[in-house]
């Protein structure tokens, strides 16, 4: 059995522009907890204020229940 976790990543959440280094840091932080990258999906995330959205990523992580 597996457990899944979806992390919504927006530029504001990681401080400034999205970069490979910042994404790598995020993935490594989760990897230490036993999470493995399953998929990355580019999405338009609804903003909290006003119409429209901002570009973001949905990062889907997986780990076995027994990790």
OpenMM code with the backbone's topology and positions (N, CA, C; nanometers):
from openmm import Vec3, app, unit

residues = "UNK UNK UNK UNK UNK UNK UNK UNK UNK UNK UNK UNK UNK UNK UNK UNK UNK UNK UNK UNK UNK UNK UNK UNK UNK UNK UNK UNK UNK UNK UNK UNK UNK UNK UNK UNK UNK UNK UNK UNK UNK UNK UNK UNK UNK UNK UNK UNK UNK UNK UNK UNK UNK UNK UNK UNK UNK UNK UNK UNK UNK UNK UNK UNK UNK UNK UNK".split()
positions = [
    Vec3(0.0837, -0.1192, 0.0000),
    Vec3(0.0000, 0.0000, 0.0000),
    Vec3(0.0883, 0.1257, 0.0000),
    Vec3(0.0375, 0.2258, -0.0668),
    Vec3(0.1094, 0.3531, -0.0752),
    Vec3(0.0245, 0.4671, -0.0216),
    Vec3(0.0917, 0.5697, 0.0247),
    Vec3(0.0274, 0.6939, 0.0650),
    Vec3(0.0755, 0.8009, -0.0311),
    Vec3(-0.0151, 0.8901, -0.0684),
    Vec3(0.0207, 0.9979, -0.1611),
    Vec3(0.0027, 1.1328, -0.0944),
    Vec3(0.0836, 1.2276, -0.1369),
    Vec3(0.0788, 1.3636, -0.0847),
    Vec3(0.0944, 1.4562, -0.2053),
    Vec3(0.0079, 1.5555, -0.2160),
    Vec3(0.0177, 1.6522, -0.3248),
    Vec3(0.0522, 1.7875, -0.2645),
    Vec3(0.1619, 1.8452, -0.3090),
    Vec3(0.2088, 1.9736, -0.2591),
    Vec3(0.1869, 2.0774, -0.3687),
    Vec3(0.1159, 2.1842, -0.3341),
    Vec3(0.0914, 2.2936, -0.4278),
    Vec3(0.2055, 2.3931, -0.4111),
    Vec3(0.2780, 2.4185, -0.5176),
    Vec3(0.3938, 2.5074, -0.5097),
    Vec3(0.3680, 2.6307, -0.5959),
    Vec3(0.3703, 2.7458, -0.5308),
    Vec3(0.3607, 2.8733, -0.6022),
    Vec3(0.4887, 2.9502, -0.5754),
    Vec3(0.5200, 3.0427, -0.6643),
    Vec3(0.6454, 3.1171, -0.6487),
    Vec3(0.6540, 3.1878, -0.5140),
    Vec3(0.5433, 3.2458, -0.4674),
    Vec3(0.5455, 3.3173, -0.3389),
    Vec3(0.5817, 3.2242, -0.2231),
    Vec3(0.5402, 3.0975, -0.2329),
    Vec3(0.5632, 3.0035, -0.1230),
    Vec3(0.7108, 2.9701, -0.1060),
    Vec3(0.7871, 2.9801, -0.2160),
    Vec3(0.9282, 2.9437, -0.2070),
    Vec3(1.0185, 3.0653, -0.2163),
    Vec3(0.9576, 3.1837, -0.2165),
    Vec3(1.0358, 3.3072, -0.2141),
    Vec3(1.0958, 3.3425, -0.3490),
    Vec3(1.0205, 3.4116, -0.4285),
    Vec3(1.0724, 3.4549, -0.5585),
    Vec3(1.0497, 3.3524, -0.6675),
    Vec3(1.1236, 3.3666, -0.7739),
    Vec3(1.1048, 3.2826, -0.8921),
    Vec3(1.1338, 3.1355, -0.8636),
    Vec3(1.0539, 3.0514, -0.9297),
    Vec3(1.0762, 2.9068, -0.9229),
    Vec3(1.2092, 2.8766, -0.9905),
    Vec3(1.2865, 2.7883, -0.9320),
    Vec3(1.4122, 2.7479, -0.9940),
    Vec3(1.4353, 2.6006, -0.9651),
    Vec3(1.5236, 2.5419, -1.0418),
    Vec3(1.5581, 2.4018, -1.0198),
    Vec3(1.6120, 2.3790, -0.8795),
    Vec3(1.6936, 2.4737, -0.8325),
    Vec3(1.7524, 2.4591, -0.6986),
    Vec3(1.6448, 2.4560, -0.5908),
    Vec3(1.5456, 2.5452, -0.6032),
    Vec3(1.4407, 2.5514, -0.5014),
    Vec3(1.3537, 2.4272, -0.5051),
    Vec3(1.3237, 2.3791, -0.6256),
    Vec3(1.2447, 2.2574, -0.6382),
    Vec3(1.3226, 2.1374, -0.5835),
    Vec3(1.4508, 2.1322, -0.6116),
    Vec3(1.5363, 2.0249, -0.5608),
    Vec3(1.5380, 2.0242, -0.4080),
    Vec3(1.5467, 2.1427, -0.3491),
    Vec3(1.5471, 2.1529, -0.2020),
    Vec3(1.4157, 2.0989, -0.1444),
    Vec3(1.3041, 2.1382, -0.2066),
    Vec3(1.1726, 2.0911, -0.1626),
    Vec3(1.1640, 1.9382, -0.1708),
    Vec3(1.2096, 1.8828, -0.2834),
    Vec3(1.2035, 1.7374, -0.3017),
    Vec3(1.2929, 1.6652, -0.2012),
    Vec3(1.4114, 1.7194, -0.1755),
    Vec3(1.5020, 1.6558, -0.0799),
    Vec3(1.4478, 1.6612, 0.0630),
    Vec3(1.3797, 1.7710, 0.0967),
    Vec3(1.3185, 1.7799, 0.2299),
    Vec3(1.2147, 1.6689, 0.2485),
    Vec3(1.1333, 1.6470, 0.1465),
    Vec3(1.0318, 1.5412, 0.1556),
    Vec3(1.0948, 1.4018, 0.1482),
    Vec3(1.2027, 1.3888, 0.0711),
    Vec3(1.2699, 1.2590, 0.0585),
    Vec3(1.3217, 1.2117, 0.1943),
    Vec3(1.3667, 1.3056, 0.2779),
    Vec3(1.4153, 1.2687, 0.4116),
    Vec3(1.3045, 1.2073, 0.4967),
    Vec3(1.1792, 1.2394, 0.4615),
    Vec3(1.0650, 1.1827, 0.5341),
    Vec3(1.0109, 1.0576, 0.4638),
    Vec3(1.0837, 1.0110, 0.3629),
    Vec3(1.0441, 0.8886, 0.2943),
    Vec3(0.9593, 0.9087, 0.1699),
    Vec3(0.9370, 1.0334, 0.1298),
    Vec3(0.8538, 1.0611, 0.0127),
    Vec3(0.9376, 1.0534, -0.1141),
    Vec3(0.8775, 0.9974, -0.2199),
    Vec3(0.9420, 0.9834, -0.3499),
    Vec3(0.8577, 1.0567, -0.4532),
    Vec3(0.9227, 1.1282, -0.5440),
    Vec3(0.8509, 1.2025, -0.6470),
    Vec3(0.7765, 1.1072, -0.7392),
    Vec3(0.6483, 1.1336, -0.7591),
    Vec3(0.5664, 1.0539, -0.8510),
    Vec3(0.5375, 1.1326, -0.9783),
    Vec3(0.5033, 1.2610, -0.9652),
    Vec3(0.4705, 1.3423, -1.0827),
    Vec3(0.4788, 1.4902, -1.0481),
    Vec3(0.5038, 1.5703, -1.1505),
    Vec3(0.4962, 1.7162, -1.1376),
    Vec3(0.4041, 1.7648, -1.2487),
    Vec3(0.3032, 1.8426, -1.2114),
    Vec3(0.2064, 1.8946, -1.3071),
    Vec3(0.2034, 2.0458, -1.2985),
    Vec3(0.2131, 2.1102, -1.4116),
    Vec3(0.2036, 2.2563, -1.4161),
    Vec3(0.0559, 2.2940, -1.4170),
    Vec3(0.0176, 2.3865, -1.3306),
    Vec3(-0.1234, 2.4246, -1.3194),
    Vec3(-0.1356, 2.5749, -1.2999),
    Vec3(-0.2557, 2.6243, -1.3226),
    Vec3(-0.2864, 2.7613, -1.2846),
    Vec3(-0.3583, 2.7518, -1.1513),
    Vec3(-0.2962, 2.8061, -1.0483),
    Vec3(-0.3498, 2.7975, -0.9129),
    Vec3(-0.4314, 2.9231, -0.8853),
    Vec3(-0.5533, 2.9044, -0.8378),
    Vec3(-0.6389, 3.0200, -0.8093),
    Vec3(-0.5754, 3.1048, -0.7008),
    Vec3(-0.5651, 3.2349, -0.7287),
    Vec3(-0.5106, 3.3271, -0.6293),
    Vec3(-0.6131, 3.3555, -0.5209),
    Vec3(-0.5688, 3.4006, -0.4072),
    Vec3(-0.6604, 3.4313, -0.2969),
    Vec3(-0.7346, 3.5614, -0.3184),
    Vec3(-0.6734, 3.6528, -0.3949),
    Vec3(-0.7346, 3.7843, -0.4153),
    Vec3(-0.7548, 3.8071, -0.5644),
    Vec3(-0.8753, 3.8452, -0.6017),
    Vec3(-0.9012, 3.8820, -0.7406),
    Vec3(-0.9201, 3.7623, -0.8315),
    Vec3(-0.9602, 3.7910, -0.9547),
    Vec3(-0.9833, 3.6852, -1.0529),
    Vec3(-0.8522, 3.6312, -1.1094),
    Vec3(-0.8632, 3.5260, -1.1855),
    Vec3(-0.7448, 3.4694, -1.2494),
    Vec3(-0.6647, 3.3840, -1.1536),
    Vec3(-0.5481, 3.3494, -1.1955),
    Vec3(-0.4653, 3.2633, -1.1119),
    Vec3(-0.3193, 3.2893, -1.1381),
    Vec3(-0.2368, 3.2126, -1.0722),
    Vec3(-0.0931, 3.2236, -1.0917),
    Vec3(-0.0415, 3.0868, -1.1332),
    Vec3(0.0681, 3.0878, -1.2078),
    Vec3(0.1273, 2.9610, -1.2458),
    Vec3(0.1846, 2.8929, -1.1227),
    Vec3(0.1676, 2.7646, -1.1179),
    Vec3(0.2208, 2.6896, -1.0063),
    Vec3(0.2452, 2.5458, -1.0475),
    Vec3(0.2872, 2.4666, -0.9518),
    Vec3(0.3127, 2.3256, -0.9756),
    Vec3(0.2385, 2.2441, -0.8722),
    Vec3(0.1869, 2.1306, -0.9148),
    Vec3(0.1388, 2.0311, -0.8205),
    Vec3(0.2438, 1.9211, -0.8205),
    Vec3(0.3040, 1.8987, -0.7055),
    Vec3(0.4072, 1.7967, -0.6914),
    Vec3(0.3432, 1.6794, -0.6186),
    Vec3(0.3343, 1.5657, -0.6865),
    Vec3(0.2737, 1.4465, -0.6268),
    Vec3(0.3852, 1.3556, -0.5765),
    Vec3(0.3765, 1.3224, -0.4476),
    Vec3(0.4771, 1.2397, -0.3823),
    Vec3(0.4134, 1.1094, -0.3364),
    Vec3(0.4958, 1.0064, -0.3251),
    Vec3(0.4461, 0.8733, -0.2873),
    Vec3(0.5425, 0.8125, -0.1865),
    Vec3(0.4879, 0.7382, -0.0927),
    Vec3(0.5730, 0.6566, -0.0052),
    Vec3(0.4939, 0.5356, 0.0366),
    Vec3(0.5658, 0.4292, 0.0666),
    Vec3(0.4968, 0.3076, 0.1103),
    Vec3(0.4488, 0.3305, 0.2527),
    Vec3(0.3383, 0.2684, 0.2877),
    Vec3(0.2815, 0.2880, 0.4208),
    Vec3(0.3779, 0.2481, 0.5307),
    Vec3(0.4629, 0.1529, 0.5016),
    Vec3(0.5584, 0.1090, 0.6034),
    Vec3(0.6844, 0.1918, 0.6083),
    Vec3(0.7000, 0.2877, 0.5129),
    Vec3(0.8243, 0.3620, 0.4916),
    Vec3(0.9222, 0.3253, 0.5991),
] * unit.nanometer
topology = app.Topology()
chain = topology.addChain("A")
for resn in residues:
    res = topology.addResidue(resn, chain)
    for name in ("N", "CA", "C"):
        topology.addAtom(name, app.Element.getBySymbol(name[0]), res)
